[in-house]
């Protein structure tokens, strides 16, 4: 005979928790996430302290290192004509600093350097004037400074830059060598009062 199953017995009490198992190995690194939004700009920091004043630099050279202004008044200052290969007289002194005369028609350029030279002379004949430089071996006319006029009574004028190669070089404004005519510096040109001839020299370097 098949017996009848008995009734289920009561559940037993829960057993105590077992020990924690060992930590497993670290998993692989996941993919990089999307770049987040830029955060707001932070507040401006306080101004730093003012730094120390730097050392004063050396004084630069003046734009004009030396200068001289000389002139003549006609008819008294150039009573004779200016012969070929001789110089115009500028016997009167204007403002000057560092450039002085050697005589009525020669002027000393004291330093080796670059000079700006301007002159104007009223002449009665067609003629030419040129700058001459004498560094100790005689006058050498500077051909690039030649200025002239073909006729009528008017000024011969020029403004040039020259360079010297020796200290105390002598400068003059000359009736150019090779010409055939002595030049008359026009007395009282255009009016009733003495007219000037001028020579201005500036060392710029």
Beta strands, then each sheet from edge to edge (+ up, - down):
strand 1: 66-74
strand 2: 92-97
strand 3: 100-101
strand 4: 107-109
strand 5: 114-123
strand 6: 127-134
strand 7: 140-141
strand 8: 147-149
strand 9: 154-163
strand 10: 169-175
strand 11: 195-203
sheet 1: 2+ 1- 11+ 5- 9+
sheet 2: 3+ 4- 10+ 6- 7+
sheet 3: 3+ 4- 10+ 6- 8+
end
